[in-house]
């Protein structure tokens, strides 16, 4: 409900209440002045109460909007719209506690520093925003995706096996390769390397991420633009 409608409703209720009290009071003591005073009471309530109601309701609406924005800033990465690092770990721990299965994808934009140095930070930001949109489109509703820092992204796949994890990783890699925006910067392709690890029973999130990080390093060593998992360590087709 808008501030104007809320203010009008409050004023209507205030008028009804004020006029009812006036009717009772003057019906007992001053019945000969009832009509004049009921009009004066209504005018006073409207002139004084309506601006005050509108002001305070407007302030309340702005405070609620600020609270929503502060919550969004506290939870999300401004550039990509994905979770920030703090939110990611909190949500991953909750998802991991509720599910024995899961997988983690460590995603890194290849040669990102060179892209920044050659084309500028604005171009680098465009690539990161594009990555955020692609990841958001490719993951499932139960997954948790975040920008962990710089050009690194992390995705926790709840209730996922290796086949599912590799399929999602490849979907992200292929979608970036076929995206019109930022596919190349003066002929320079934008690619990603991905390390995949599937959670073992009793394994902590940090241990799972460490295995995925090892596979990410292996993907870079093997030439980048590829996905490496625990078994087998080869590029997904």
C-alpha positions in Angstrom: 0.0 0.0 0.0 1.4 3.4 -1.0 2.2 6.2 1.6 -0.7 8.3 0.2 -3.3 5.5 0.6 -2.0 4.7 4.1 -2.1 8.4 5.1 -5.7 8.6 3.8 -6.8 5.5 5.7 -5.2 6.8 8.9 -6.9 10.2 8.5 -10.3 8.5 7.8 -10.0 6.5 11.0 -8.8 9.5 12.9 -11.8 11.6 11.7 -14.2 8.8 12.6 -12.7 8.5 16.0 -12.6 12.3 16.6 -16.1 12.9 15.4 -17.4 10.0 17.5 -15.8 11.4 20.6 -17.1 14.9 19.8 -20.6 13.5 19.2 -20.6 11.7 22.6 -19.1 14.7 24.4 -21.4 17.4 22.9 -24.4 15.1 23.1 -24.0 15.2 26.9 -22.8 18.7 27.5 -23.1 21.1 24.6 -25.7 19.8 22.1 -26.4 23.3 20.8 -22.8 23.7 19.5 -22.5 20.2 18.1 -22.6 20.9 14.3 -20.1 23.7 14.5 -17.6 21.8 16.6 -17.9 18.6 14.6 -16.8 20.6 11.5 -14.0 22.3 13.4 -12.8 19.0 14.8 -12.7 17.5 11.3 -10.8 20.5 9.9 -8.2 20.4 12.7 -7.6 16.7 12.3 -7.2 17.0 8.5 -4.9 20.1 8.7 -2.7 18.8 11.5 -2.9 15.0 11.3 -2.7 14.4 7.5 0.7 16.1 7.0 2.1 14.3 10.1 0.8 10.9 9.0 2.2 11.4 5.5 5.6 12.4 6.8 6.0 9.6 9.3 4.7 6.9 7.0 7.1 8.2 4.3 10.0 8.0 6.7 9.0 4.5 7.7 8.9 3.5 4.0 12.3 4.9 3.3 13.8 3.2 6.4 12.4 -0.1 5.3 13.8 0.4 1.8 17.2 1.3 3.4 17.1 -1.9 5.5 16.4 -4.0 2.4 19.3 -2.4 0.5 21.6 -2.8 3.5 20.7 -6.5 3.7 21.3 -6.9 0.0 24.7 -5.2 0.2 25.6 -7.4 3.2 24.7 -10.6 1.3 25.6 -10.0 -2.3 28.6 -9.0 -4.4 27.8 -5.6 -6.0 29.6 -6.3 -9.3 28.2 -9.8 -10.2 25.0 -10.0 -8.1 26.1 -13.4 -6.7 26.7 -14.1 -3.1 29.7 -12.5 -1.4 32.3 -14.6 0.4 30.7 -14.3 3.8 27.2 -15.3 2.7 28.6 -18.1 0.6 30.3 -19.9 3.5 27.3 -19.4 5.7 24.8 -20.9 3.1 27.2 -23.6 2.1 27.6 -24.9 5.7 23.8 -24.9 6.0 23.4 -26.8 2.7 26.2 -29.2 3.6 24.7 -30.0 7.0 21.4 -30.9 5.4 22.8 -33.0 2.6 25.4 -35.8 2.6 26.1 -35.4 -1.1 27.5 -32.3 -2.8 30.1 -31.0 -5.1 32.2 -27.8 -5.5 33.3 -25.9 -8.6 36.2 -23.6 -8.4 36.0 -21.3 -11.5 38.7 -18.9 -12.6 38.7 -16.5 -15.5 41.8 -17.3 -17.6 44.5 -14.6 -17.9 42.3 -12.0 -16.2 45.2 -9.8 -15.1 46.4 -9.6 -18.7 42.9 -8.6 -19.8 42.8 -5.9 -17.2 46.2 -4.6 -18.1 45.5 -4.5 -21.8 41.9 -3.3 -22.0 41.4 -1.6 -18.6 39.5 -2.3 -15.5 36.2 -1.3 -17.0 36.5 -4.2 -19.5 37.5 -6.5 -16.7 34.4 -5.5 -14.7 32.3 -6.2 -17.8 33.8 -9.7 -18.0 33.0 -10.3 -14.3 29.5 -9.1 -14.6 29.0 -11.4 -17.6 30.4 -14.3 -15.6 27.9 -13.6 -12.8 25.0 -13.6 -15.2 26.1 -16.8 -16.9 26.7 -18.7 -13.6 23.3 -17.5 -12.2 21.6 -18.9 -15.4 23.4 -22.2 -15.3 23.1 -23.3 -11.6 20.1 -24.8 -10.0 17.9 -23.2 -7.4 19.4 -25.2 -4.6 23.0 -24.3 -5.5 25.1 -21.6 -3.9 27.2 -19.4 -6.2 29.5 -16.6 -5.2 32.4 -14.4 -6.3 35.0 -15.4 -3.8 37.5 -12.6 -4.8 39.0 -11.1 -7.9 38.2 -13.3 -10.9 37.5 -16.4 -8.8 34.1 -17.9 -8.4 32.9 -20.7 -6.2 29.8 -22.9 -6.7 28.5 -25.4 -4.1 26.2 -28.0 -5.8 23.9 -29.5 -3.2 22.9 -33.2 -3.8 25.1 -33.5 -6.8 27.4 -36.3 -8.1 30.4 -36.0 -10.4 28.2 -36.3 -13.6 26.0 -33.4 -12.5 28.9 -31.3 -11.5 30.8 -31.8 -14.8 27.6 -31.0 -16.7 27.0 -27.7 -14.9 30.7 -26.7 -15.2 30.7 -27.5 -19.0 27.4 -25.6 -19.4 29.1 -22.5 -17.9 32.2 -22.9 -20.0 30.3 -23.3 -23.2 27.9 -20.5 -22.5 30.8 -18.1 -22.0 32.3 -19.2 -25.2 29.1 -18.5 -27.1 28.1 -15.3 -25.4 27.9 -12.3 -27.7 29.0 -9.8 -25.1 32.7 -10.0 -24.2 33.4 -13.2 -26.2 36.5 -11.5 -27.4 38.2 -8.2 -26.7 40.0 -7.2 -29.9 40.3 -10.8 -30.8 41.2 -12.0 -27.3 38.9 -14.8 -26.2 37.6 -15.0 -22.7 37.8 -18.5 -21.2 37.6 -20.1 -17.8 39.3 -23.0 -16.0 37.3 -25.1 -13.6 38.3 -27.4 -10.8 35.7 -29.9 -9.7 35.5 -32.0 -6.5 32.8 -34.2 -5.1 32.2 -34.3 -1.4 33.1 -37.4 0.5 31.4 -38.6 3.6 32.4 -36.5 6.6 34.5 -34.1 4.5 34.5 -30.4 5.6 33.8 -27.6 3.2 37.4 -26.4 3.4 38.7 -29.8 2.5 36.3 -30.0 -0.4 37.4 -26.6 -1.7 41.0 -27.5 -1.3 40.6 -30.5 -3.6 38.7 -28.4 -6.1 41.5 -25.8 -5.9 44.1 -28.5 -6.7 42.1 -29.5 -9.8 41.8 -25.9 -10.8 45.5 -25.6 -10.7 45.8 -28.7 -12.8 43.4 -27.2 -15.4 45.7 -24.2 -15.6 48.8 -26.4 -15.9 47.2 -28.3 -18.7 46.6 -25.2 -20.8 43.5 -23.5 -19.3 40.0 -23.4 -20.9 39.1 -26.8 -19.5 37.5 -28.6 -16.6 39.5 -30.9 -14.3 37.9 -33.3 -11.8 39.3 -35.9 -9.4 38.5 -38.8 -11.7 39.4 -38.7 -14.5 41.5 -35.6 -14.8 40.7 -34.6 -18.3 38.8 -32.0 -20.2 35.1 -32.3 -20.3 33.8 -32.6 -23.9 
